[in-house]
Amino acid sequence: MFFNLMFVSFHGIMEVLVIGIGGYIIISGLRPGTNYMDFLTRLLIRFTLPALVFSNLARKFNPAETEYWWAFPLLAVGGNIAGALFVWAYVSVDRSVKNRGEFMALVALQNAIFLPLAMAPVLFGPDRLPTFLNLIFLYNFLSVPTFFTLGVWLVSAHTRFIDRIKGIVNPPNAATILGLVFALTGWGASLPEWIIRPMATFGSLSAPLSTLLVGGIIVTNLPKARAGDWREPVKAAALKCLIFPILNCILVYFTHPPAWIALFIIMESVMPSAMLIALVARPDEDKQRLVAAGILLTSLVSIVTIPLFMGVYGALY
């Protein structure tokens, strides 16, 4: 079981990286100086991602079908808050970290949906795959609004308090609240297909759009990086992909929660940094280089650490 989980996890992360490399090639071939980044960012955050969240919640979520369904969205919130507290304790000791907000976001916030979804077919057979997909959906109930609340807060530490509050009121958070209302009241079943189907279609563009965007950010910024620019991303990668997952494995070992909950605690803790951090970070070259390097490094390191810690889960369960 240990080596089997390591193999399928490695296979899953390699599939995602191949897609990412394709995105890098496409972005790098675009003409420099065009305004495609701003347009695609607005399209993703203001339209396709809210459409994905709302269409999934309004139609596909039924609380009666899953026992303890409420535990999985709380795991997402708890995991991100725990990650933020963990890295806050670190930066309180390590005064050499200059870009505190971006550094904390890279460690605290993970790729909670796109990477696990891509890994799902190689991690689970047809008997367990539907359950896993439902639980991923439940986990991400609050993952998106948590990102667009906590993540926006962390990377906007330079702004006024009132502006940080305004930043939390955004389309993905609004779509989550509205979709949950439609799901819990049963109104989602009354939505006509000519409304919900186009929303689901546009929502399906979120994953490739985010890949293209982050690919563009990495291609644009990393060639400009200097030797000193890698110090903080290396620290972030070590904390995100190694130290924090070890702490979560220790927690699972001593508390021994149900298998599905243990899986999500360990799996989500070892996921690389959320790609969307690059879209909410300040449009400042130094910040963008830090975020791009952090996302790239955590993704590369996770080729080894995801199979390793999924193997640990297999050994425990």
C-alpha positions in Angstrom: 0.0 0.0 0.0 2.8 2.4 0.9 4.6 2.2 -2.4 1.4 2.0 -4.4 0.2 5.3 -3.0 3.6 6.8 -3.7 3.5 5.7 -7.3 -0.1 6.9 -8.1 0.6 10.3 -6.3 3.7 10.8 -8.3 1.8 9.9 -11.5 -0.9 12.5 -10.6 1.4 15.3 -9.9 3.3 14.7 -13.1 0.1 14.9 -15.2 -0.6 18.3 -13.6 3.0 19.5 -14.3 2.7 18.5 -18.0 -0.5 20.6 -18.3 1.4 23.5 -16.5 4.3 23.3 -18.9 1.9 23.5 -21.8 0.5 26.7 -20.3 4.0 28.1 -19.9 4.7 27.5 -23.5 1.5 29.2 -24.7 2.0 32.3 -22.4 5.7 32.7 -23.4 4.7 32.8 -27.0 2.4 35.8 -26.6 3.6 39.3 -27.6 5.3 41.2 -24.7 3.5 44.3 -23.5 0.0 43.1 -24.2 -2.7 43.5 -21.5 -3.8 39.8 -21.6 -2.9 39.3 -17.9 -5.3 41.9 -16.5 -8.1 40.7 -18.8 -7.7 37.0 -18.0 -7.4 37.7 -14.2 -10.6 39.7 -14.3 -12.3 37.0 -16.3 -11.2 34.2 -13.9 -12.0 36.0 -10.6 -15.1 37.9 -11.6 -16.8 35.4 -13.8 -15.6 31.9 -14.4 -14.6 31.0 -10.8 -17.9 32.4 -9.4 -19.8 30.5 -12.1 -18.1 27.3 -11.1 -18.7 27.8 -7.4 -22.4 28.7 -7.8 -23.3 26.0 -10.4 -21.7 23.3 -8.2 -23.3 24.5 -5.0 -26.8 25.3 -6.3 -27.3 22.0 -8.1 -24.9 19.3 -6.9 -24.9 19.8 -3.1 -27.4 17.8 -1.0 -26.6 17.8 2.7 -28.7 14.7 3.3 -26.5 12.5 1.1 -23.3 12.8 3.2 -23.0 12.2 6.9 -21.0 14.8 8.7 -20.8 16.9 5.5 -20.2 20.0 7.6 -16.9 18.7 8.9 -15.2 18.9 5.5 -15.7 22.6 4.8 -14.6 23.3 8.4 -11.4 21.3 7.7 -10.6 23.7 4.9 -11.1 26.8 7.1 -9.2 25.1 10.0 -6.3 24.0 7.9 -5.8 27.5 6.4 -6.1 29.2 9.7 -3.7 26.6 11.3 -1.2 27.2 8.4 -1.5 31.0 8.9 -0.8 30.7 12.6 2.1 28.3 12.0 3.8 30.7 9.5 3.0 33.7 11.6 4.9 32.1 14.5 7.7 31.4 12.1 8.0 35.0 10.8 7.8 36.3 14.3 11.1 34.5 15.0 12.7 34.8 11.6 13.1 38.6 11.1 14.9 38.1 7.8 11.6 37.6 6.0 10.8 40.9 4.4 7.7 40.1 2.3 5.7 38.8 5.3 2.3 38.9 3.7 3.2 37.1 0.5 5.4 34.7 2.4 2.6 33.8 4.8 0.1 33.3 2.0 2.5 30.9 0.2 2.7 28.7 3.3 -0.8 29.0 4.6 -2.8 28.6 1.4 -2.7 25.5 -0.9 -3.9 24.3 -4.2 -7.0 22.8 -2.6 -9.1 21.9 -5.6 -7.4 21.8 -9.0 -4.5 19.5 -8.1 -6.5 17.0 -5.9 -9.2 16.8 -8.7 -6.4 16.0 -11.3 -5.0 13.4 -8.9 -8.3 11.8 -8.1 -8.5 9.2 -11.0 -5.1 7.8 -10.2 -5.6 7.8 -6.5 -8.9 6.0 -6.4 -10.7 3.3 -8.2 -14.3 3.5 -9.6 -15.7 2.4 -6.3 -14.2 5.2 -4.2 -13.8 7.9 -6.7 -17.4 9.3 -6.5 -17.1 9.6 -2.7 -13.8 11.4 -3.0 -15.1 13.8 -5.6 -18.1 14.6 -3.4 -15.8 15.2 -0.4 -13.5 17.4 -2.5 -16.5 19.5 -3.4 -17.6 19.7 0.2 -14.1 20.6 1.4 -14.0 23.5 -1.1 -17.3 24.9 0.1 -15.4 27.3 2.3 -11.9 26.9 0.7 -12.6 29.5 -2.0 -14.1 32.1 0.3 -11.4 31.4 2.8 -8.8 32.1 0.2 -10.5 35.3 -1.0 -10.8 36.4 2.6 -7.6 35.3 4.4 -5.4 35.3 1.2 -6.5 38.8 0.2 -6.0 40.0 3.8 -2.4 38.6 3.9 -1.2 40.1 0.6 -2.8 43.5 1.2 -1.1 44.3 4.5 0.2 47.5 3.0 -3.3 48.9 2.4 -5.7 50.7 4.7 -7.9 48.6 7.0 -11.1 49.7 5.2 -9.7 48.8 1.8 -8.8 45.3 3.1 -12.4 44.8 4.3 -13.7 45.9 0.9 -11.3 43.4 -0.8 -13.1 40.6 1.1 -16.4 41.5 -0.6 -15.6 39.9 -4.0 -17.4 37.7 -6.6 -16.2 34.3 -5.4 -17.3 34.9 -1.9 -20.7 36.3 -3.1 -21.1 33.2 -5.3 -20.4 30.8 -2.4 -23.0 32.5 -0.1 -25.6 32.6 -2.9 -24.9 29.0 -4.0 -25.2 27.8 -0.4 -28.5 29.6 0.0 -29.9 28.0 -3.2 -28.6 24.5 -2.1 -30.0 24.6 1.5 -33.4 26.0 0.5 -33.8 23.7 -2.5 -34.1 26.6 -4.9 -31.2 25.2 -7.0 -33.5 22.4 -8.4 -35.8 25.1 -9.8 -33.1 26.8 -11.8 -33.7 26.3 -15.5 -31.1 24.5 -17.6 -30.6 27.5 -19.8 -29.2 29.3 -16.8 -27.3 26.6 -14.9 -25.7 24.9 -17.9 -23.9 27.9 -19.4 -22.7 28.8 -15.9 -21.2 25.3 -15.5 -19.6 25.5 -19.0 -18.0 28.8 -18.2 -17.0 27.6 -14.8 -15.1 24.6 -16.3 -12.7 27.2 -17.8 -11.4 28.1 -14.4 -8.7 25.4 -14.2 -7.1 26.1 -17.6 -7.4 29.8 -17.1 -5.6 29.7 -13.8 -2.9 27.5 -15.4 -2.4 30.0 -18.2 -2.3 32.9 -15.8 0.2 31.5 -13.4 2.3 30.3 -16.3 2.4 33.8 -17.6 3.4 35.2 -14.2 6.2 32.7 -13.9 7.5 33.1 -17.4 7.4 36.9 -17.1 9.0 37.2 -13.7 11.4 34.4 -13.0 13.9 35.3 -15.8 14.4 38.6 -13.9 15.1 36.9 -10.6 18.4 37.5 -8.8 20.2 35.0 -6.5 18.8 36.8 -3.4 15.3 36.5 -4.7 15.2 32.7 -4.0 15.9 32.9 -0.3 12.3 33.4 0.9 10.7 31.0 -1.7 13.1 28.2 -0.6 12.1 28.8 3.1 8.4 28.9 2.1 8.8 25.6 0.2 10.4 23.9 3.1 7.7 25.0 5.5 4.8 24.4 3.1 5.9 21.0 1.7 7.8 19.4 4.6 7.4 20.9 8.1 3.7 21.7 8.0 2.7 18.2 6.6 4.9 16.6 9.3 3.0 18.4 12.0 -0.3 17.3 10.4 0.9 13.7 10.3 1.7 13.8 14.0 -1.7 15.2 14.6 -3.4 12.4 12.7 -1.2 9.8 14.4 -2.2 10.8 17.9 -5.9 11.6 17.3 -6.5 8.9 14.6 -9.7 10.5 13.1 -11.9 8.6 10.5 -10.0 7.6 7.4 -11.6 10.2 5.0 -10.9 13.1 7.4 -7.4 11.9 8.0 -6.9 11.8 4.2 -7.9 15.4 3.8 -5.9 16.6 6.7 -2.7 15.0 5.3 -3.4 15.5 1.6 -4.3 19.2 1.8 -1.5 20.0 4.1 1.1 18.8 1.6 -0.4 20.5 -1.5 1.7 23.2 -3.1 1.0 26.9 -2.7 -2.3 28.1 -4.2 -1.8 29.4 -7.8 -4.3 32.1 -7.2 -2.0 33.9 -4.8 -0.2 35.2 -8.0 -3.5 36.9 -9.0 -4.2 38.7 -5.8 -0.6 39.7 -4.9 0.5 43.3 -5.5 1.5 44.1 -9.1 5.0 44.9 -7.9 8.0 43.2 -9.6 9.6 42.1 -6.4 6.4 40.7 -4.9 5.5 39.0 -8.2 8.9 37.3 -8.4 8.6 36.1 -4.9 5.2 34.6 -5.5 6.1 33.1 -8.8 9.2 31.5 -7.4 7.3 30.2 -4.4 4.5 28.6 -6.5 7.1 27.1 -8.8 9.3 25.7 -6.0 6.4 24.2 -3.9 5.0 22.6 -7.1 8.4 21.0 -7.9 9.1 19.9 -4.3 5.6 18.4 -4.1 6.6 15.9 -6.8 8.5 14.1 -4.0 6.6 15.2 -0.9 3.1 14.4 -2.0 3.9 10.7 -2.7 5.9 10.6 0.5 3.1 11.9 2.8 0.4 10.0 0.9 2.5 7.0 1.6 2.5 7.9 5.3 -1.3 8.1 5.2 -1.3 4.6 3.5 0.9 3.3 6.3 -1.4 4.7 9.0 -4.6 3.6 7.4 
